[in-house]
Amino acid sequence: MYTKSTKFFYACLSVLLGVILSEIFILKILVGAVIFALIIFIHIFSTKQRFHFVLFLIFVAANIWAGMFNPQVNEQHISYYNEQNFTFTAKVSSEPDVRLDHQKLTLRPLNYEGQVLVKSNLYPEYYYGDILIVKCKLQTPEPIEDFRYDKYLAKQSVYSVCYQPQITVSKHDPGFSFIGSMLKVKSAMQSKVNRTLAEPQAALLSGILIGARQGLPSELLENFNKTGITHIIAISGFNITIIVVILLNLSKHVYLNRKKAFWLIFVFLLFFVVITGLSPSVIRAAIMGLMVLIAKNFGRAAHPRNLLMASATAMVIFNPRILVWDAGFQLSFLSTIGLIYLSPILLKYFQKIPQSFSLRENLVSTLSAILMTLPLILFQFGRLSVVSPIVNLLVLPIIPIAMLVGFIQLILSSFSLILGQIIGWFSWLLLAYVIKIVDIFSSLSWAALDIHISWWLMLIFYLILFEIIKSKNLAKLR
């Protein structure tokens, strides 16, 4: 007999499997209807296998649901006009992605379905909500070597790309919107950081606080990649979950009880989501962080396995493509599993590490997240950072402190730039330490190795990891 908790887990798992299979083939509505009728018939006349039939029913429904997100390419869809010159009016539907020499705009046409990714010059500047008239040759996104760029864009409903466009601003300020207002606040925060802190520390603080990483030098970004700490400037569940754990550990040393620490970190997550513009990736990251927060605070009573599966299933139902084609979602999900289930296993092997300043817990949490995400990283990106564990251990405890000091710096600079600059010296010291650690370890010839594994080898690694988790946490999983 299955318990209610186990039934819920397998129901969520059936949804995820149905969505995964939809990338291979989709059960058409008519075929699905026949299967539905057959399952219902068997369900009525069979009691022993009733739950399995229900699971299969959920699986089929999820498969069909995911298939419904594939666009119907006709005259009403913007991708119908790919490979030809076309003029359309569109709204800037997300924050412009500003790089050193260009900017990328995600546009939602006003009279067509789908979205278009436009690469334009760095200037003039465009803003969320702007109404633009765009003339360009629409093109179909294509894979770039082993990277399925087309699928990556499809999860944002982008099926057309446009280079060297002619853009005319039809309306610059379309009126009040909550997201637009938050993005303006974000821009103002970045401006305050730039005026109270020197580079590259200013760009690093902007990346850590609000996810604005465009000002970081390419050499520093490469060093972050080599040392395996890019996640601290890429807002994802990986860095959010680790920061949540570190904040929980720090709360013990300032004598905050568990309940107060929970609500303090919850407010931090909420603020973080709002101030970064409520982007889907940040919302997903915050949800994963919240799962870790709940699991760490309430333990088994919170059924962390079901909470994690429920949050993942809800996000996948909302956007099925993220399950297979969004590496950020996958890394978030896996690192959360590592922090909840793998860290208790590893903790017993690090008893000789001192507990001062939560050194042992931070090391174990970091290693748990790294171990759970490593096979996916080797498959997706083909790079193994040998120095990543030690660099993460040296850097990550500083990040929440740098965020707190940086936030105080922003608040004070709103009243006085001089006060902001004074606090900025403390921010500079913390961030200079991070950059120095990264520079030292990235200079080592063996800091990172190019290792690419196949999907089946990745699958074997995860089967081994999950078997270890299952055997060590069998009581919790049930």
C-alpha positions in Angstrom: 0.0 0.0 0.0 1.2 3.5 -0.8 0.9 6.3 1.7 -0.6 9.6 0.7 2.8 11.1 0.7 4.2 8.4 -1.6 1.2 8.7 -3.9 1.7 12.5 -4.2 5.4 12.0 -5.0 4.8 9.5 -7.8 2.0 11.7 -9.2 4.5 14.6 -9.5 7.1 12.2 -11.0 4.6 11.1 -13.6 4.0 14.7 -14.6 7.8 15.2 -15.0 8.2 12.0 -17.0 5.3 12.9 -19.3 6.9 16.3 -20.0 10.3 14.8 -20.7 8.8 12.3 -23.1 7.0 15.1 -25.0 10.4 16.1 -26.3 10.6 12.8 -28.1 6.9 12.4 -29.2 3.6 13.8 -28.3 0.4 11.8 -27.8 -2.1 13.5 -30.0 -5.4 14.6 -28.6 -7.4 11.9 -30.4 -5.0 9.2 -29.4 -4.9 10.6 -25.9 -8.7 10.5 -25.7 -8.8 6.8 -26.7 -6.2 6.0 -24.0 -8.1 8.1 -21.5 -11.2 6.1 -22.2 -9.3 2.8 -22.0 -7.7 3.7 -18.7 -11.0 4.9 -17.2 -12.6 1.6 -18.2 -9.8 -0.5 -16.6 -9.8 1.8 -13.6 -13.5 1.1 -13.0 -13.1 -2.7 -13.2 -9.8 -3.2 -11.6 -8.9 -2.3 -8.0 -5.5 -3.9 -7.6 -3.7 -1.7 -10.2 -6.0 1.4 -9.9 -3.2 3.7 -8.7 -0.9 2.6 -11.5 -3.6 3.5 -14.0 -4.1 6.9 -12.4 -0.3 7.5 -12.7 -0.4 6.6 -16.4 -3.4 8.9 -16.8 -1.4 11.7 -15.3 1.6 10.8 -17.5 -0.5 11.0 -20.7 -2.2 14.3 -19.6 1.2 15.9 -18.9 2.6 14.7 -22.2 -0.3 16.3 -24.1 -0.2 19.4 -22.0 3.5 19.9 -22.8 2.8 19.4 -26.5 0.2 22.2 -26.4 3.1 24.6 -25.8 4.4 24.0 -29.3 3.4 26.9 -31.5 1.0 26.6 -34.3 2.9 28.4 -37.1 0.4 30.3 -39.2 -0.2 33.9 -40.3 -0.9 34.8 -36.7 2.5 33.7 -35.4 5.6 35.9 -35.9 7.8 32.9 -36.8 5.6 32.4 -39.9 7.5 35.3 -41.5 11.0 33.9 -40.7 13.6 34.1 -43.5 12.1 37.3 -45.0 12.2 41.0 -44.3 9.4 42.1 -42.1 8.1 45.1 -40.2 6.3 44.8 -37.0 5.3 46.7 -33.9 6.4 45.2 -30.6 6.7 45.8 -26.8 10.0 45.2 -25.0 8.8 42.4 -22.8 11.7 41.9 -20.5 14.7 43.8 -19.2 17.2 44.6 -22.0 20.3 42.4 -21.8 23.0 45.1 -22.1 26.5 43.9 -23.0 29.8 45.8 -23.5 29.2 46.4 -27.2 25.6 45.6 -27.9 22.2 44.9 -26.4 19.6 42.1 -26.8 15.9 42.9 -26.6 13.1 40.4 -26.2 10.1 41.7 -28.0 6.5 40.7 -28.0 4.8 41.7 -31.2 1.5 43.5 -30.6 -0.4 41.8 -33.5 1.2 38.4 -33.6 1.9 35.5 -31.2 5.4 34.4 -30.1 8.4 36.6 -29.3 11.5 37.9 -31.1 15.0 38.2 -29.9 16.7 41.3 -31.4 20.4 42.2 -31.3 21.0 45.9 -31.7 23.6 48.5 -31.1 24.5 49.6 -27.6 22.8 52.9 -28.2 20.2 54.3 -28.2 19.0 52.7 -24.9 15.7 50.9 -24.7 13.6 50.1 -21.6 11.1 47.5 -20.5 7.7 48.4 -21.8 8.9 50.5 -24.8 6.8 50.2 -27.9 9.1 49.8 -30.9 8.6 49.6 -34.7 11.1 47.1 -36.0 12.2 46.4 -39.5 14.6 43.5 -40.1 15.1 40.1 -41.6 13.6 37.5 -39.3 15.5 34.3 -38.9 14.9 30.9 -37.3 17.1 30.2 -34.3 19.6 27.3 -34.9 21.8 25.2 -32.7 25.3 26.4 -32.0 27.6 23.4 -32.2 26.4 21.2 -29.3 24.3 23.9 -27.7 20.6 23.8 -28.6 20.2 27.5 -28.9 16.8 27.1 -30.6 15.4 25.1 -27.7 17.0 27.5 -25.2 15.1 30.4 -26.8 11.9 28.3 -27.2 11.5 28.1 -23.4 10.9 31.9 -23.6 8.5 31.5 -26.6 11.2 33.0 -28.9 11.1 31.4 -32.3 12.6 34.3 -34.3 15.8 36.2 -34.1 16.7 39.5 -35.7 20.1 41.1 -36.3 21.0 44.6 -37.5 17.4 45.9 -37.2 16.0 49.3 -38.0 14.3 50.4 -34.8 12.0 53.4 -34.3 10.6 54.2 -30.9 6.8 54.5 -31.1 6.3 55.1 -27.4 9.0 55.5 -24.7 6.9 55.5 -21.5 3.7 53.4 -21.9 2.6 54.1 -18.3 2.9 52.5 -14.9 3.8 48.8 -14.5 5.0 47.1 -11.4 7.8 45.3 -13.2 8.9 48.4 -15.0 9.0 50.3 -11.8 11.1 47.6 -10.1 13.5 47.7 -13.0 13.8 51.4 -12.7 14.7 50.9 -9.0 17.2 48.3 -10.0 18.8 50.7 -12.5 18.9 53.4 -9.8 20.6 51.0 -7.4 23.2 50.1 -10.1 23.9 53.8 -10.6 24.4 54.3 -6.9 26.8 51.4 -6.8 28.8 52.9 -9.7 29.1 56.3 -7.9 30.2 54.9 -4.6 32.5 52.1 -5.5 35.4 51.6 -7.9 35.6 49.0 -10.7 35.7 46.0 -10.9 34.3 45.8 -7.4 31.3 47.9 -8.4 30.4 45.5 -11.2 30.8 42.6 -8.9 28.6 44.1 -6.2 25.9 44.8 -8.9 26.1 41.2 -10.0 25.8 39.9 -6.5 23.0 42.2 -5.4 20.8 42.6 -8.4 22.1 40.2 -11.0 23.6 43.0 -13.3 26.8 41.4 -14.6 27.3 43.3 -17.9 30.0 45.5 -16.4 32.3 42.7 -15.4 35.5 42.4 -17.4 35.7 39.4 -19.7 39.0 38.2 -18.0 37.4 38.3 -14.6 34.3 36.3 -15.9 36.7 33.7 -17.3 38.5 33.5 -14.0 35.1 33.0 -12.2 34.4 30.2 -14.7 37.8 28.5 -14.0 37.3 28.6 -10.3 33.6 27.4 -10.4 32.0 30.4 -8.7 30.1 32.0 -11.6 27.0 31.1 -9.7 27.5 34.0 -7.3 26.8 36.5 -10.1 24.3 34.5 -11.9 21.0 34.6 -10.1 20.0 30.9 -9.9 18.8 28.4 -7.4 22.4 27.2 -7.0 23.7 30.4 -5.4 20.4 31.2 -3.7 20.2 27.9 -2.0 23.8 28.0 -0.8 23.3 31.6 0.4 20.2 30.5 2.3 22.2 27.8 4.1 25.0 30.2 5.0 22.5 32.7 6.3 20.9 30.0 8.4 24.3 29.0 9.8 25.2 32.7 10.5 21.9 33.2 12.4 23.1 30.7 15.0 26.1 32.9 15.8 24.1 36.0 16.3 21.6 34.1 18.5 18.6 34.4 16.2 16.1 31.6 16.9 15.0 29.4 14.1 11.6 31.2 13.7 13.1 34.7 13.4 15.8 33.5 11.1 13.2 31.8 8.9 11.2 35.0 8.4 14.3 37.2 8.0 15.6 35.0 5.2 12.1 34.8 3.7 11.9 38.6 3.5 15.3 38.6 1.9 14.2 36.2 -0.8 11.0 38.2 -1.4 13.0 41.4 -1.7 15.5 39.8 -3.9 12.8 38.6 -6.4 11.1 42.0 -6.5 14.2 44.1 -6.9 15.5 42.1 -9.7 12.4 42.6 -11.8 10.3 39.4 -11.1 12.0 37.5 -13.9 11.0 33.8 -14.2 14.5 32.6 -13.6 14.8 34.6 -10.3 11.4 33.4 -9.1 12.4 29.8 -9.8 15.7 30.4 -7.9 13.8 31.9 -4.9 11.4 29.0 -4.8 14.3 26.5 -4.7 15.9 28.6 -1.9 12.6 28.5 0.0 12.4 24.8 -0.3 15.8 24.5 1.4 14.8 27.0 4.0 11.6 25.0 4.9 13.5 21.7 4.9 16.3 23.0 7.1 13.8 24.5 9.5 11.1 21.9 9.8 13.0 18.7 8.8 11.0 15.6 8.1 7.7 17.2 9.2 7.7 19.4 6.1 8.1 16.4 3.8 11.0 18.1 1.8 10.9 15.5 -0.9 7.3 16.3 -1.7 7.8 20.1 -1.3 10.7 19.9 -3.8 8.7 17.8 -6.2 5.6 20.0 -5.9 7.5 23.2 -6.6 9.3 21.6 -9.6 6.1 20.2 -11.0 4.3 23.5 -10.6 7.1 25.4 -12.5 7.2 22.7 -15.2 3.4 22.8 -15.7 3.6 26.6 -16.1 6.5 26.2 -18.6 7.2 22.6 -19.6 10.3 23.5 -21.7 12.4 24.4 -18.7 12.6 20.8 -17.6 14.8 19.7 -20.5 16.2 22.9 -21.9 16.9 25.2 -19.0 20.3 24.3 -17.4 19.6 26.9 -14.7 16.5 25.2 -13.6 18.2 21.8 -13.6 21.2 23.1 -11.6 18.8 24.7 -9.1 16.8 21.5 -8.7 19.9 19.3 -8.3 21.7 21.6 -5.9 18.6 21.8 -3.8 18.5 18.0 -3.6 22.1 18.0 -2.6 21.6 20.5 0.2 18.6 18.7 1.6 19.6 15.0 1.2 23.4 14.7 0.5 24.7 17.2 3.1 23.5 15.1 6.1 25.3 12.1 4.6 28.6 14.0 4.1 28.4 15.8 7.4 29.5 12.6 9.4 32.7 12.4 7.3 33.8 16.0 8.2 33.5 15.8 12.0 37.2 16.9 12.4 36.5 20.2 10.6 36.0 22.9 13.3 32.5 24.3 13.9 33.8 27.8 14.3 31.9 30.3 12.1 29.9 27.3 10.7 33.0 26.3 8.8 32.0 22.6 8.8 28.4 23.2 7.7 29.4 25.7 5.0 32.0 23.2 3.6 29.5 20.3 3.6 26.8 22.4 2.0 29.1 23.6 -0.7 30.4 20.1 -1.5 26.9 18.7 -1.5 25.8 21.2 -4.1 28.9 20.8 -6.2 28.7 17.0 -6.2 25.0 17.0 -7.2 25.6 19.4 -10.1 29.0 18.2 -11.3 27.7 15.5 -13.8 25.3 17.9 -15.4 28.0 20.6 -15.6 30.4 18.1 -17.3 27.7 17.2 -19.7 26.4 20.7 -20.5 29.6 22.7 -20.3 32.5 20.2 -20.4 34.6 21.9 -17.7 35.7 20.5 -14.4 37.0 23.2 -11.9 39.5 21.3 -9.7 39.8 24.3 -7.3 36.0 24.9 -7.0 35.5 23.3 -3.6 38.3 25.3 -1.9 37.4 28.6 -3.7 33.8 28.2 -2.8 34.7 27.6 0.8 36.9 30.7 0.9 34.5 33.0 -1.0 30.9 32.0 -0.2 30.8 32.9 3.5 31.8 36.4 2.5 29.0 36.9 0.0 26.1 37.4 2.5 28.2 39.8 4.4 29.1 41.7 1.2 25.4 41.8 0.2 24.5 43.2 3.6 27.2 45.9 3.6 26.4 46.7 -0.1 22.8 47.1 0.8 23.6 49.5 3.7 25.9 51.3 1.2 23.0 51.8 -1.2 20.6 53.0 1.5 23.1 55.6 2.9 24.1 56.7 -0.6 20.4 57.7 -1.2 20.9 60.4 1.5 24.6 61.2 1.0 27.1 60.0 -1.5 29.9 60.6 1.0 28.3 58.2 3.5 27.8 55.7 0.7 31.5 56.0 -0.3 32.6 55.5 3.3 30.6 52.3 3.6 31.9 51.5 0.1 35.4 51.1 1.5 34.2 48.1 3.5 32.4 46.7 0.4 35.6 47.2 -1.6 37.7 45.3 1.0 35.3 42.3 0.9 34.9 42.2 -2.8 38.7 42.8 -3.4 39.2 39.7 -1.2 36.9 37.7 -3.5 38.6 38.9 -6.6 42.1 38.2 -5.2 41.1 34.7 -4.2 39.8 34.1 -7.7 42.9 35.6 -9.4 45.2 33.4 -7.3 43.5 30.1 -7.9 42.6 30.8 -11.6 46.3 31.4 -12.3 47.1 27.7 -11.5 47.6 25.7 -14.7 45.5 22.9 -13.4 42.7 25.0 -12.0 40.2 23.8 -14.6 40.2 20.8 -16.9 38.1 20.3 -20.1 36.2 17.1 -19.6 33.0 16.4 -21.5 30.8 13.4 -20.7 28.0 11.8 -22.7 24.4 11.8 -21.5 24.4 8.1 -20.6 27.5 8.5 -18.5 25.8 11.5 -16.8 22.8 9.3 -16.2 25.0 6.5 -14.6 26.5 9.1 -12.2 23.1 10.3 -11.1 21.8 6.8 -10.6 24.8 6.1 -8.3 24.2 9.4 -6.4 20.5 8.7 -6.0 21.1 5.2 -4.9 23.5 6.5 -2.2 20.9 9.0 -1.1 18.2 6.4 -1.1 20.2 3.9 0.9 21.4 6.5 3.5 18.1 8.3 3.9 15.7 5.5 3.4 13.8 6.4 6.5 13.4 10.1 5.5 12.3 9.2 1.9 9.5 7.2 3.3 
